[in-house]
Amino acid sequence: MIAITEEDFNIDKILKDAKHPDNGAIVTFLGIVRDDGIVGMEIEAYTDLALQELDKIEEEALERFDIRSLDVIHRTGTLSVSDNILLIVCGAPHRKDAFAACEYMIDELKKRVPVWKKELYKDGAGGKWVGEGTE
Amino acid sequence: MIIKIKAFARFGEFLGKEFDLELDSRSDIDGMLSVLCASRDAYDLIFDESGRIREYVNILKRGRHIQSLDGIRTVLEDGDEIAIFPPVAGG
């Protein structure tokens, strides 16, 4: 499953669905909002293109690694400290491919998928977009 | 002709997040930016001191980067969707 949504995700259900009989390992990456002196984050996506790019990266991961399932869910909207941002779940017969595919997915996502984060400050003085050209 | 503009992150705050823009037929990206960057702040956001589009500015026509088309000479058509955004920062 590839998704971009404002809704929080049910990690237990996604993990349960990833327990395919062929899988002997499931590696999960969960990105959450870190308290860098902020109250939260606003996350924005160019959804149509982001989904297309996630599909491409998923295809690449399936070609490169022996994995049998891959789920990626990226949230958008206004999130608080410790809220879930991103979930990647890679299921594979063996752990090395599961770890490698999960790392590939997050690394490529960060480089290629059109999503942006704005840090929201405690003093209510607006916020700051993360990354070059965004601040 | 009318094209749809989608601008993201800080660019959306300066230019407007999503709106229709009316242009003369056969306009190109350069002409579109002239209209979009009428204010000094918007111009400085997109262009550097020498008048070139800043390296971190991404402009896509119907999902394709203009660098893979004809750059700022890319001709626009009625109904085109143009996306303008800074480097991605998700995850």
Backbone of each chain as ProteinMPNN parsed JSONL, in Angstrom:
{"seq_chain_A": "MIAITEEDFNIDKILKDAKHPDNGAIVTFLGIVRDDGIVGMEIEAYTDLALQELDKIEEEALERFDIRSLDVIHRTGTLSVSDNILLIVCGAPHRKDAFAACEYMIDELKKRVPVWKKELYKDGAGGKWVGEGTE", "coords_chain_A": {"N_chain_A": [[0.837, -1.191, 0.0], [0.586, 2.14, -0.914], [0.417, 5.381, 0.229], [-0.74, 8.742, 0.778], [-1.778, 10.737, 3.272], [-3.984, 12.554, 5.501], [-4.825, 11.324, 7.701], [-4.017, 9.453, 10.688], [-2.066, 6.415, 10.933], [-2.717, 2.887, 11.347], [-0.556, 1.055, 12.876], [-0.338, -1.549, 13.892], [-2.262, -2.973, 12.409], [-1.237, -2.747, 9.817], [1.187, -4.075, 10.075], [0.234, -6.593, 10.713], [-1.036, -7.263, 8.317], [1.212, -7.467, 6.766], [2.298, -9.834, 7.422], [2.844, -12.08, 5.652], [2.928, -15.492, 4.529], [5.331, -16.032, 3.133], [7.114, -14.235, 4.129], [9.867, -13.788, 6.296], [10.898, -11.851, 7.729], [10.204, -8.615, 8.903], [10.774, -5.293, 8.424], [10.487, -2.174, 9.94], [10.147, 1.292, 9.483], [9.596, 4.155, 11.28], [8.854, 7.427, 11.131], [8.771, 10.248, 13.188], [7.543, 13.344, 14.672], [10.047, 15.393, 15.804], [11.033, 17.047, 18.79], [12.41, 19.908, 18.334], [12.495, 22.273, 19.747], [10.075, 23.063, 18.868], [6.498, 23.237, 18.289], [5.2, 21.655, 16.618], [4.607, 20.381, 13.293], [3.905, 21.412, 9.943], [2.881, 19.668, 7.21], [3.222, 19.327, 3.777], [2.193, 18.198, 0.573], [2.755, 17.496, -2.891], [0.5, 15.874, -4.047], [-0.388, 14.152, -6.235], [1.913, 13.83, -7.84], [3.693, 12.948, -5.917], [2.665, 10.438, -5.207], [3.012, 9.105, -7.631], [5.82, 9.102, -7.771], [6.484, 7.662, -5.486], [5.428, 5.186, -6.221], [7.188, 4.562, -8.297], [9.624, 4.316, -6.895], [8.985, 2.204, -5.25], [8.7, 0.166, -7.171], [11.358, 0.037, -8.027], [12.598, -0.837, -5.679], [11.438, -3.349, -5.412], [12.578, -4.587, -7.581], [15.292, -4.516, -6.95], [15.667, -5.791, -4.501], [14.982, -8.78, -2.616], [12.087, -8.751, -1.729], [8.755, -9.145, -0.411], [6.623, -7.683, 0.335], [5.608, -4.254, 0.598], [4.962, -1.329, 2.228], [4.074, 2.054, 2.311], [3.356, 4.955, 3.963], [2.7, 8.312, 4.053], [2.133, 11.104, 6.006], [0.182, 14.157, 5.87], [-0.599, 17.619, 6.622], [-1.258, 19.298, 9.781], [0.835, 18.488, 12.4], [1.643, 17.327, 15.711], [4.33, 17.378, 18.196], [5.948, 14.258, 18.423], [3.97, 12.995, 16.98], [3.044, 10.656, 14.401], [4.751, 10.654, 11.277], [5.69, 9.293, 9.001], [5.48, 6.036, 7.697], [7.164, 3.098, 6.925], [7.038, -0.157, 5.805], [8.644, -3.074, 5.296], [8.511, -6.275, 4.02], [10.141, -9.406, 3.878], [11.641, -12.52, 2.799], [14.079, -12.828, 4.127], [16.144, -11.095, 6.562], [18.179, -9.285, 5.686], [17.512, -8.299, 3.122], [15.121, -7.08, 3.782], [15.924, -5.033, 5.561], [17.649, -3.601, 3.819], [15.947, -2.823, 1.727], [14.159, -1.194, 3.083], [15.828, 0.876, 3.924], [16.628, 1.85, 1.41], [14.178, 2.755, 0.44], [13.481, 4.897, 2.229], [15.68, 6.603, 1.878], [15.528, 7.285, -0.872], [12.993, 8.373, -0.974], [13.33, 10.71, 0.54], [14.933, 12.156, -1.179], [13.493, 12.417, -3.548], [10.652, 12.553, -3.466], [7.945, 14.757, -3.694], [7.409, 16.399, -1.032], [7.01, 18.573, 1.745], [8.172, 20.155, 4.766], [7.157, 22.211, 7.437], [8.39, 23.8, 10.215], [6.781, 24.517, 13.244], [6.616, 27.088, 15.583], [6.922, 27.599, 19.181], [6.34, 30.123, 20.16], [4.379, 31.09, 18.635], [5.075, 32.502, 16.449], [4.692, 32.093, 13.618], [6.399, 30.024, 11.304], [9.007, 27.861, 9.98], [10.129, 26.751, 6.899], [11.591, 23.651, 6.091], [14.749, 23.074, 4.656], [16.736, 23.871, 1.679], [16.05, 26.909, 0.018], [13.56, 27.014, 0.988], [13.299, 28.271, 3.339]], "CA_chain_A": [[0.0, 0.0, 0.0], [1.259, 3.434, -0.963], [-0.625, 6.369, 0.525], [-0.458, 10.039, 1.394], [-3.059, 10.962, 3.949], [-3.978, 13.358, 6.73], [-5.192, 10.437, 8.808], [-2.963, 8.638, 11.29], [-2.153, 5.038, 10.461], [-2.803, 1.82, 12.356], [0.665, 0.283, 12.645], [-0.596, -2.965, 14.179], [-2.986, -3.585, 11.289], [-0.349, -2.828, 8.654], [2.137, -5.152, 10.363], [-0.495, -7.866, 10.618], [-1.237, -7.549, 6.897], [2.513, -7.774, 6.152], [2.737, -11.173, 7.853], [2.618, -13.044, 4.579], [3.687, -16.716, 4.826], [6.673, -16.005, 2.524], [7.988, -13.301, 4.844], [10.492, -14.219, 7.538], [11.376, -10.634, 8.412], [9.511, -7.364, 8.578], [11.494, -4.139, 8.961], [9.606, -1.009, 9.993], [10.693, 2.613, 9.782], [8.555, 5.096, 11.681], [9.333, 8.798, 11.332], [7.857, 11.022, 14.031], [7.92, 14.751, 14.83], [11.023, 15.571, 16.882], [10.939, 18.347, 19.466], [13.586, 20.775, 18.196], [12.019, 23.581, 20.18], [8.894, 23.383, 18.067], [5.27, 22.633, 18.812], [4.703, 20.699, 15.645], [4.999, 20.571, 11.898], [2.903, 21.392, 8.889], [3.444, 18.877, 6.124], [2.492, 19.595, 2.536], [2.636, 17.303, -0.502], [2.198, 17.566, -4.252], [0.046, 14.497, -3.858], [-0.416, 13.335, -7.456], [3.287, 13.502, -8.24], [4.321, 12.195, -4.827], [2.221, 9.045, -5.333], [3.695, 8.537, -8.807], [7.232, 8.896, -7.45], [6.533, 6.549, -4.53], [5.222, 3.959, -6.999], [8.44, 4.261, -9.019], [10.628, 3.854, -5.929], [8.561, 0.865, -4.836], [9.075, -0.759, -8.253], [12.82, -0.12, -7.975], [12.93, -1.661, -4.5], [11.029, -4.725, -5.695], [13.546, -5.154, -8.529], [16.639, -4.607, -6.358], [15.74, -6.602, -3.287], [14.036, -9.897, -2.545], [11.045, -8.427, -0.753], [7.445, -9.636, -0.849], [5.601, -6.664, 0.606], [6.151, -2.925, 0.886], [3.922, -0.334, 2.528], [4.588, 3.394, 2.61], [2.287, 5.929, 4.235], [3.241, 9.62, 4.466], [1.036, 11.981, 6.433], [0.223, 15.589, 5.604], [-1.408, 18.383, 7.565], [-0.584, 19.835, 10.967], [1.144, 17.416, 13.34], [2.268, 17.741, 16.973], [5.531, 16.64, 18.586], [5.778, 12.807, 18.614], [2.992, 12.42, 16.042], [3.594, 9.888, 13.279], [4.861, 11.325, 9.977], [5.946, 8.382, 7.882], [5.649, 4.617, 8.028], [7.601, 2.193, 5.858], [7.051, -1.542, 6.28], [9.187, -3.965, 4.266], [8.483, -7.691, 4.366], [11.019, -10.188, 2.999], [11.97, -13.827, 3.372], [15.255, -12.73, 5.005], [16.261, -9.757, 7.154], [19.071, -8.358, 4.976], [16.745, -7.626, 2.07], [14.114, -6.223, 4.414], [16.622, -3.826, 6.016], [18.182, -2.853, 2.665], [14.829, -2.224, 0.992], [13.609, -0.119, 3.915], [16.77, 2.003, 3.836], [16.528, 2.39, 0.052], [12.904, 3.464, 0.329], [13.497, 6.186, 2.93], [16.683, 7.471, 1.257], [15.024, 7.794, -2.148], [11.836, 9.229, -0.661], [13.812, 12.021, 0.981], [15.544, 12.856, -2.31], [12.694, 12.511, -4.777], [9.192, 12.676, -3.35], [7.606, 16.162, -3.409], [6.784, 16.653, 0.268], [7.752, 19.621, 2.456], [7.827, 20.267, 6.19], [7.324, 23.532, 8.052], [8.45, 23.736, 11.673], [5.901, 25.502, 13.879], [7.289, 27.479, 16.826], [6.127, 27.713, 20.405], [5.915, 31.489, 20.447], [3.306, 31.442, 17.719], [5.608, 33.412, 15.418], [4.74, 31.449, 12.311], [7.197, 28.816, 11.22], [10.132, 27.885, 9.05], [10.175, 25.582, 6.021], [12.847, 22.905, 6.184], [15.452, 22.815, 3.406], [17.216, 24.988, 0.873], [15.05, 27.567, -0.806], [12.232, 26.968, 1.597], [13.233, 29.036, 4.578]], "C_chain_A": [[0.879, 1.251, 0.0], [0.186, 4.489, -0.717], [-0.035, 7.667, 1.071], [-1.779, 10.497, 1.987], [-2.905, 11.867, 5.168], [-4.24, 12.477, 7.956], [-3.975, 9.725, 9.382], [-3.149, 7.19, 10.83], [-2.163, 4.058, 11.632], [-1.634, 0.858, 12.118], [0.418, -1.211, 12.848], [-1.279, -3.667, 12.998], [-2.072, -3.764, 10.079], [0.679, -3.943, 8.854], [1.459, -6.521, 10.234], [-0.673, -8.266, 9.157], [0.069, -7.945, 6.209], [3.006, -9.174, 6.516], [2.308, -12.237, 6.84], [3.449, -14.298, 4.871], [5.103, -16.752, 4.247], [7.651, -15.141, 3.315], [8.535, -13.918, 6.128], [11.004, -13.044, 8.337], [10.531, -9.457, 7.963], [10.287, -6.235, 9.242], [10.595, -2.919, 8.844], [10.404, 0.253, 10.265], [9.513, 3.518, 10.118], [9.204, 6.452, 11.938], [8.31, 9.562, 12.143], [8.381, 12.448, 14.188], [8.829, 14.893, 16.057], [10.886, 16.972, 17.475], [12.272, 19.079, 19.37], [13.204, 22.19, 18.638], [10.813, 24.038, 19.387], [7.654, 22.786, 18.739], [4.717, 21.593, 17.846], [5.216, 21.017, 14.264], [3.772, 20.62, 11.012], [3.541, 20.666, 7.713], [2.552, 19.007, 4.898], [3.036, 18.664, 1.452], [2.003, 17.715, -1.828], [1.713, 16.139, -4.506], [0.12, 13.641, -5.124], [0.988, 12.874, -7.84], [3.988, 12.661, -7.171], [3.932, 10.716, -4.914], [2.892, 8.362, -6.523], [5.142, 8.189, -8.475], [7.395, 7.747, -6.449], [6.328, 5.212, -5.243], [6.501, 3.55, -7.72], [9.489, 3.692, -8.059], [10.28, 2.448, -5.44], [8.948, -0.17, -5.889], [10.577, -1.028, -8.235], [13.219, -1.036, -6.817], [12.575, -3.127, -4.748], [11.979, -5.411, -6.677], [14.89, -5.428, -7.863], [16.75, -5.613, -5.223], [14.68, -7.698, -3.314], [13.036, -9.62, -1.423], [9.698, -8.861, -1.306], [6.333, -8.656, -0.535], [6.278, -5.351, 0.963], [4.981, -1.965, 1.09], [4.595, 0.982, 2.882], [3.401, 4.326, 2.811], [2.936, 7.204, 4.743], [2.064, 10.516, 4.832], [1.26, 13.416, 5.995], [-0.642, 16.289, 6.655], [-0.58, 18.849, 8.75], [-0.42, 18.741, 12.014], [1.826, 17.994, 14.578], [3.531, 16.92, 17.228], [5.146, 15.199, 18.938], [4.692, 12.182, 17.741], [3.718, 11.642, 14.942], [3.627, 10.736, 12.013], [4.855, 10.298, 8.848], [6.109, 6.956, 8.394], [6.083, 3.86, 6.779], [7.673, 0.794, 6.456], [7.499, -2.444, 5.129], [9.168, -5.401, 4.768], [9.297, -8.491, 3.36], [11.245, -11.567, 3.624], [13.112, -13.737, 4.383], [15.517, -11.274, 5.399], [17.1, -8.789, 6.331], [18.328, -7.591, 3.879], [15.703, -6.686, 2.668], [14.75, -4.916, 4.903], [17.05, -2.959, 4.827], [17.066, -2.143, 1.906], [14.246, -1.04, 1.768], [14.513, 1.117, 3.844], [16.71, 2.66, 2.46], [15.282, 3.254, -0.085], [12.957, 4.835, 1.004], [14.517, 7.133, 2.292], [16.161, 8.089, -0.04], [13.825, 8.708, -1.936], [12.309, 10.64, -0.307], [14.401, 12.832, -0.167], [14.54, 13.233, -3.394], [11.225, 12.836, -4.614], [8.807, 14.093, -2.914], [6.719, 16.337, -2.168], [7.658, 17.666, 0.989], [7.245, 19.729, 3.885], [8.098, 21.689, 6.677], [7.307, 23.367, 9.568], [7.594, 24.856, 12.261], [6.437, 25.808, 15.276], [6.332, 27.712, 17.987], [5.578, 29.114, 20.634], [4.8, 31.964, 19.514], [3.733, 32.368, 16.591], [5.761, 32.696, 14.079], [5.572, 30.199, 12.316], [8.289, 28.956, 10.192], [10.118, 26.607, 8.22], [11.549, 24.957, 6.095], [13.443, 22.751, 4.789], [15.804, 24.06, 2.632], [16.084, 25.582, 0.034], [13.665, 27.593, -0.202], [12.131, 27.86, 2.821], [13.019, 30.52, 4.335]], "O_chain_A": [[1.793, 1.388, 0.813], [-0.846, 4.489, -1.388], [1.008, 7.682, 1.725], [-2.777, 10.628, 1.279], [-1.84, 11.935, 5.781], [-3.917, 12.843, 9.086], [-3.021, 9.427, 8.663], [-4.23, 6.793, 10.397], [-1.694, 4.352, 12.731], [-1.71, -0.034, 11.273], [0.903, -2.038, 12.076], [-0.929, -4.791, 12.635], [-2.118, -4.789, 9.4], [1.002, -4.669, 7.914], [2.04, -7.473, 9.713], [-0.493, -9.427, 8.789], [0.06, -8.66, 5.207], [4.011, -9.642, 5.981], [1.532, -13.145, 7.135], [4.554, -14.19, 5.403], [5.98, -17.42, 4.795], [8.866, -15.292, 3.189], [7.796, -14.485, 6.932], [11.48, -13.195, 9.462], [10.19, -9.328, 6.788], [10.443, -6.212, 10.463], [10.015, -2.658, 7.79], [11.24, 0.285, 11.168], [8.56, 3.635, 9.347], [10.01, 6.599, 12.857], [7.119, 9.535, 11.834], [9.538, 12.723, 13.869], [8.446, 14.565, 17.18], [10.655, 17.948, 16.761], [13.154, 18.898, 20.21], [13.55, 23.173, 17.983], [10.555, 25.234, 19.248], [7.754, 21.946, 19.634], [3.881, 20.765, 18.207], [6.136, 21.816, 14.088], [2.755, 19.978, 11.273], [4.634, 21.029, 7.277], [1.335, 18.831, 4.953], [4.233, 18.378, 1.432], [0.878, 18.211, -1.876], [2.416, 15.317, -5.094], [0.635, 12.524, -5.085], [1.221, 11.699, -8.124], [4.779, 11.772, -7.488], [4.774, 9.84, -4.716], [3.288, 7.199, -6.444], [5.635, 7.123, -8.846], [8.332, 6.955, -6.553], [6.977, 4.221, -4.909], [6.861, 2.374, -7.76], [10.158, 2.707, -8.372], [11.16, 1.611, -5.241], [9.455, -1.243, -5.561], [11.018, -2.165, -8.404], [14.078, -1.904, -6.97], [13.311, -4.03, -4.35], [12.172, -6.626, -6.633], [15.55, -6.426, -8.156], [17.804, -6.214, -5.014], [13.632, -7.562, -3.945], [13.127, -10.176, -0.328], [9.514, -8.937, -2.521], [5.229, -8.771, -1.066], [7.362, -5.326, 1.545], [4.123, -1.818, 0.22], [5.557, 1.02, 3.65], [2.55, 4.464, 1.933], [3.644, 7.185, 5.75], [1.118, 10.665, 4.059], [2.395, 13.838, 5.774], [-1.318, 15.647, 7.459], [0.649, 18.8, 8.721], [-1.398, 18.142, 12.461], [2.501, 19.021, 14.504], [3.774, 15.906, 16.572], [4.168, 14.951, 19.643], [4.513, 10.964, 17.761], [4.863, 11.942, 14.604], [2.669, 11.445, 11.703], [4.112, 10.423, 7.875], [6.786, 6.709, 9.392], [5.461, 3.962, 5.721], [8.298, 0.589, 7.497], [6.811, -2.558, 4.114], [9.74, -5.709, 5.814], [9.174, -8.296, 2.151], [11.062, -11.751, 4.827], [13.128, -14.467, 5.374], [15.163, -10.346, 4.671], [16.786, -7.6, 6.27], [18.498, -6.381, 3.733], [15.438, -5.617, 2.118], [14.202, -3.834, 4.694], [16.844, -1.745, 4.825], [17.223, -0.994, 1.492], [13.886, -0.018, 1.184], [14.038, 2.246, 3.722], [16.738, 3.886, 2.354], [15.325, 4.345, -0.655], [12.525, 5.828, 0.419], [14.257, 8.33, 2.173], [16.338, 9.285, -0.274], [13.664, 9.704, -2.642], [11.763, 11.632, -0.79], [14.374, 14.062, -0.133], [14.707, 14.243, -4.078], [10.608, 13.351, -5.546], [9.283, 14.578, -1.887], [5.492, 16.41, -2.243], [8.883, 17.638, 0.873], [6.086, 19.446, 4.187], [9.13, 22.285, 6.367], [6.34, 22.861, 10.137], [7.676, 26.005, 11.824], [6.684, 24.893, 16.063], [5.142, 27.977, 17.819], [4.508, 29.289, 21.215], [4.344, 33.104, 19.605], [2.908, 32.94, 15.878], [6.839, 32.7, 13.484], [5.469, 29.388, 13.236], [8.482, 30.02, 9.605], [10.097, 25.506, 8.771], [12.557, 25.661, 6.154], [12.752, 22.351, 3.851], [15.27, 25.144, 2.869], [15.283, 24.867, -0.567], [12.72, 28.118, -0.79], [11.037, 28.173, 3.289], [12.943, 31.296, 5.287]]}, "seq_chain_B": "MIIKIKAFARFGEFLGKEFDLELDSRSDIDGMLSVLCASRDAYDLIFDESGRIREYVNILKRGRHIQSLDGIRTVLEDGDEIAIFPPVAGG", "coords_chain_B": {"N_chain_B": [[-5.576, 31.791, -23.057], [-5.946, 29.423, -20.34], [-4.091, 28.413, -17.573], [-3.244, 26.114, -14.91], [-1.838, 26.886, -11.821], [0.232, 25.46, -9.401], [1.743, 25.927, -6.391], [4.228, 25.235, -3.965], [5.171, 24.798, -0.46], [7.284, 27.356, 0.761], [7.108, 28.783, -1.578], [4.457, 28.637, -2.266], [3.361, 30.243, -0.357], [4.192, 32.747, -1.126], [3.391, 33.032, -3.811], [0.841, 32.07, -3.981], [-1.157, 29.228, -3.422], [-2.693, 27.54, -5.146], [-4.095, 28.187, -8.216], [-5.862, 29.547, -11.068], [-4.438, 30.858, -14.04], [-4.534, 33.354, -16.432], [-3.217, 33.592, -19.623], [-1.601, 34.935, -22.581], [-2.153, 33.23, -25.672], [0.213, 30.774, -26.767], [2.099, 31.512, -24.932], [5.12, 31.194, -22.982], [7.165, 29.515, -20.447], [8.824, 31.515, -19.503], [7.335, 33.837, -20.014], [5.17, 33.311, -18.393], [6.377, 33.389, -15.857], [7.047, 36.057, -15.746], [4.603, 37.238, -15.322], [3.833, 36.014, -12.925], [5.835, 36.811, -11.166], [5.627, 39.523, -10.594], [5.808, 41.118, -8.348], [8.463, 42.413, -6.244], [9.38, 40.769, -4.152], [8.475, 38.22, -4.933], [9.858, 37.948, -7.317], [12.54, 37.94, -6.414], [12.493, 35.598, -5.022], [12.378, 33.609, -6.955], [14.266, 34.259, -8.94], [17.841, 34.82, -9.386], [20.512, 37.233, -8.686], [21.532, 37.763, -11.202], [19.438, 37.404, -12.843], [18.766, 34.838, -13.496], [16.937, 31.767, -13.175], [16.773, 30.535, -9.923], [18.867, 27.893, -8.658], [17.615, 26.088, -6.961], [14.982, 26.114, -7.625], [12.252, 24.381, -8.761], [10.441, 23.712, -11.654], [7.637, 22.344, -13.074], [5.951, 21.063, -15.883], [2.918, 19.649, -16.418], [3.818, 17.524, -14.809], [6.375, 17.071, -15.728], [9.755, 18.037, -15.555], [10.857, 21.265, -16.483], [13.425, 21.406, -17.38], [13.802, 19.097, -18.783], [12.351, 19.599, -20.942], [11.932, 22.411, -22.86], [13.2, 24.233, -21.233], [13.026, 27.57, -20.014], [11.846, 28.374, -22.293], [9.859, 26.669, -22.831], [6.835, 26.009, -24.272], [3.518, 26.859, -23.384], [0.279, 25.35, -22.991], [-3.283, 25.563, -23.295], [-4.929, 24.653, -20.331], [-2.788, 23.44, -19.15], [-0.997, 22.147, -16.308], [1.028, 23.679, -14.048], [3.643, 23.218, -11.861], [5.375, 24.611, -9.134], [8.124, 24.5, -7.081], [10.306, 24.26, -4.158], [13.383, 22.434, -3.27], [12.686, 19.034, -2.313], [11.58, 17.88, 0.944], [10.733, 15.762, 2.566], [9.735, 12.947, 4.681]], "CA_chain_B": [[-5.63, 30.438, -22.5], [-5.88, 29.395, -18.874], [-3.305, 27.316, -17.013], [-3.376, 25.989, -13.459], [-0.575, 26.998, -11.089], [0.307, 24.894, -8.048], [3.029, 26.282, -5.785], [4.319, 24.514, -2.699], [6.04, 25.263, 0.629], [7.377, 28.816, 0.823], [6.69, 29.354, -2.855], [3.007, 28.755, -2.223], [2.996, 31.378, 0.502], [4.454, 33.981, -1.871], [2.722, 33.109, -5.116], [-0.509, 31.509, -3.922], [-0.966, 27.768, -3.464], [-3.301, 26.918, -6.331], [-4.992, 29.146, -8.861], [-5.826, 29.602, -12.528], [-3.76, 32.045, -14.556], [-4.841, 33.575, -17.842], [-2.05, 34.075, -20.374], [-1.775, 34.974, -24.032], [-1.849, 31.941, -26.296], [1.623, 30.589, -27.141], [3.02, 31.989, -23.894], [6.034, 30.166, -22.495], [7.447, 29.587, -19.012], [9.396, 32.834, -19.236], [6.225, 34.784, -19.957], [4.373, 32.995, -17.194], [7.094, 33.876, -14.671], [6.953, 37.521, -15.747], [3.313, 37.574, -14.702], [3.817, 35.528, -11.534], [6.856, 37.47, -10.343], [5.487, 40.967, -10.76], [6.283, 41.792, -7.132], [9.894, 42.278, -5.997], [9.603, 39.609, -3.296], [8.288, 37.004, -5.727], [10.983, 37.897, -8.268], [13.755, 37.541, -5.686], [12.345, 34.202, -4.606], [12.563, 32.715, -8.107], [15.433, 34.614, -9.756], [19.015, 35.311, -8.666], [20.898, 38.625, -8.999], [21.809, 37.892, -12.639], [18.197, 37.212, -13.596], [18.554, 33.429, -13.814], [16.125, 31.032, -12.2], [17.633, 29.961, -8.886], [19.103, 26.457, -8.843], [16.724, 25.253, -6.163], [13.585, 26.259, -8.067], [11.769, 23.332, -9.667], [9.215, 24.052, -12.38], [7.181, 21.18, -13.833], [4.76, 21.188, -16.726], [2.233, 18.344, -16.463], [4.627, 16.51, -14.136], [7.722, 16.951, -16.301], [10.602, 19.192, -15.248], [11.083, 22.034, -17.729], [14.786, 21.135, -17.873], [13.727, 17.989, -19.741], [11.584, 20.123, -22.075], [12.717, 23.489, -23.494], [13.574, 25.233, -20.238], [12.088, 28.693, -19.882], [11.186, 28.555, -23.603], [8.805, 25.659, -22.944], [5.561, 26.641, -24.636], [2.387, 26.403, -22.575], [-0.978, 25.121, -23.698], [-4.477, 25.733, -22.464], [-5.198, 23.529, -19.441], [-1.561, 22.922, -18.523], [-0.778, 22.316, -14.872], [2.423, 24.036, -13.781], [3.991, 23.138, -10.439], [6.595, 25.344, -8.775], [8.434, 24.137, -5.695], [11.708, 24.165, -3.749], [13.79, 21.038, -3.073], [11.791, 18.281, -1.445], [12.092, 17.756, 2.315], [9.804, 14.906, 3.302], [10.317, 11.863, 5.463]], "C_chain_B": [[-5.5, 30.514, -20.979], [-5.052, 28.173, -18.445], [-3.527, 27.278, -15.501], [-1.987, 26.037, -12.831], [-0.741, 26.316, -9.74], [1.696, 25.212, -7.498], [3.066, 25.723, -4.369], [5.333, 25.137, -1.748], [6.092, 26.801, 0.588], [6.894, 29.476, -0.473], [5.172, 29.557, -2.884], [2.556, 29.942, -1.394], [3.198, 32.709, -0.231], [3.555, 34.126, -3.101], [1.243, 32.768, -5.055], [-0.387, 30.017, -4.164], [-1.51, 27.127, -4.744], [-4.297, 27.89, -6.938], [-4.87, 29.023, -10.382], [-5.184, 30.909, -12.955], [-4.073, 32.171, -16.041], [-3.632, 34.197, -18.522], [-2.409, 34.167, -21.848], [-1.456, 33.598, -24.603], [-0.405, 31.942, -26.773], [2.578, 31.199, -26.125], [3.944, 30.841, -23.508], [6.284, 30.359, -20.993], [7.986, 30.969, -18.642], [8.291, 33.886, -19.09], [5.361, 34.574, -18.729], [5.044, 33.549, -15.944], [7.057, 35.405, -14.598], [5.666, 37.983, -15.071], [3.327, 37.217, -13.215], [4.73, 36.342, -10.621], [6.814, 38.986, -10.523], [5.983, 41.718, -9.525], [7.765, 41.497, -6.92], [10.191, 41.022, -5.173], [9.495, 38.304, -4.084], [9.433, 36.841, -6.722], [12.245, 37.384, -7.579], [13.696, 36.091, -5.224], [12.724, 33.255, -5.74], [13.871, 32.983, -8.844], [16.601, 35.075, -8.89], [19.373, 36.721, -9.167], [21.14, 38.831, -10.499], [20.572, 37.619, -13.494], [17.951, 35.774, -14.013], [17.661, 32.785, -12.753], [17.062, 30.356, -11.195], [17.7, 28.442, -9.027], [18.08, 25.599, -8.111], [15.256, 25.346, -6.584], [13.243, 25.157, -9.072], [10.474, 23.79, -10.321], [8.851, 22.865, -13.261], [5.957, 21.536, -14.646], [4.152, 19.794, -16.865], [3.128, 17.232, -15.914], [6.022, 16.316, -14.688], [8.515, 18.221, -16.036], [10.908, 19.94, -16.545], [12.506, 21.853, -18.259], [14.791, 19.994, -18.882], [12.867, 18.379, -20.944], [12.437, 21.217, -22.739], [13.057, 24.593, -22.509], [12.55, 26.352, -20.16], [11.37, 28.995, -21.201], [10.104, 27.487, -23.829], [7.455, 26.346, -23.177], [4.421, 26.016, -23.834], [1.145, 26.239, -23.447], [-2.14, 25.269, -22.733], [-4.707, 24.472, -21.615], [-3.964, 22.932, -18.788], [-1.593, 23.127, -17.01], [0.717, 22.557, -14.669], [2.646, 23.994, -12.27], [5.32, 23.85, -10.21], [6.91, 25.013, -7.32], [9.937, 24.105, -5.439], [12.113, 22.7, -3.612], [12.889, 20.327, -2.072], [12.426, 18.084, -0.07], [11.161, 16.893, 3.157], [10.509, 13.884, 4.168], [10.296, 12.124, 6.945]], "O_chain_B": [[-5.025, 31.5, -20.415], [-5.29, 27.054, -18.9], [-3.94, 28.265, -14.893], [-1.077, 25.323, -13.252], [-1.715, 26.551, -9.024], [2.705, 24.81, -8.077], [2.059, 25.737, -3.661], [6.221, 25.887, -2.154], [5.068, 27.458, 0.403], [6.348, 30.579, -0.46], [4.674, 30.527, -3.455], [1.529, 30.564, -1.667], [2.472, 33.674, 0.007], [3.034, 35.204, -3.385], [0.477, 33.123, -5.951], [0.394, 29.583, -5.01], [-0.857, 26.274, -5.346], [-5.219, 28.358, -6.27], [-3.901, 28.47, -10.902], [-5.364, 31.942, -12.31], [-3.901, 31.225, -16.809], [-3.091, 35.201, -18.059], [-3.38, 33.566, -22.308], [-0.597, 32.885, -24.084], [0.135, 32.986, -27.138], [3.756, 31.385, -26.428], [3.605, 29.67, -23.678], [5.702, 31.237, -20.358], [7.644, 31.52, -17.595], [8.311, 34.709, -18.174], [4.884, 35.526, -18.11], [4.379, 34.11, -15.074], [7.038, 35.976, -13.508], [5.645, 38.979, -14.348], [2.899, 37.997, -12.366], [4.428, 36.536, -9.443], [7.854, 39.641, -10.595], [6.515, 42.822, -9.639], [8.268, 40.463, -7.359], [11.142, 40.297, -5.464], [10.315, 37.4, -3.925], [9.92, 35.732, -6.944], [12.931, 36.504, -8.096], [14.727, 35.44, -5.056], [13.329, 32.21, -5.499], [14.517, 32.05, -9.322], [16.407, 35.64, -7.813], [18.642, 37.318, -9.957], [20.973, 39.939, -11.009], [20.651, 37.606, -14.723], [17.038, 35.502, -14.793], [17.637, 33.204, -11.596], [18.023, 29.689, -11.579], [16.743, 27.794, -9.451], [17.719, 24.518, -8.576], [14.39, 24.726, -5.967], [13.89, 25.034, -10.112], [9.532, 24.202, -9.644], [9.649, 22.429, -14.091], [5.047, 22.217, -14.172], [4.797, 18.875, -17.369], [3.192, 16.139, -16.478], [6.78, 15.489, -14.181], [8.03, 19.331, -16.255], [11.183, 19.326, -17.576], [12.773, 22.109, -19.433], [15.673, 19.923, -19.738], [12.678, 17.579, -21.86], [13.569, 20.946, -23.138], [13.188, 25.754, -22.894], [11.346, 26.107, -20.233], [10.412, 29.768, -21.232], [9.508, 27.423, -24.904], [7.008, 27.16, -22.368], [4.374, 24.802, -23.636], [0.985, 26.89, -24.479], [-1.993, 25.119, -21.521], [-4.68, 23.357, -22.136], [-4.073, 22.023, -17.966], [-2.125, 24.114, -16.501], [1.553, 21.746, -15.066], [1.936, 24.645, -11.503], [6.261, 23.709, -10.991], [6.079, 25.216, -6.434], [10.737, 23.948, -6.361], [11.284, 21.812, -3.812], [12.395, 20.927, -1.117], [13.649, 18.115, 0.069], [10.837, 17.229, 4.296], [11.722, 13.946, 4.366], [10.756, 11.29, 7.725]]}, "name": "protein", "num_of_chains": 2, "seq": "MIAITEEDFNIDKILKDAKHPDNGAIVTFLGIVRDDGIVGMEIEAYTDLALQELDKIEEEALERFDIRSLDVIHRTGTLSVSDNILLIVCGAPHRKDAFAACEYMIDELKKRVPVWKKELYKDGAGGKWVGEGTEMIIKIKAFARFGEFLGKEFDLELDSRSDIDGMLSVLCASRDAYDLIFDESGRIREYVNILKRGRHIQSLDGIRTVLEDGDEIAIFPPVAGG"}
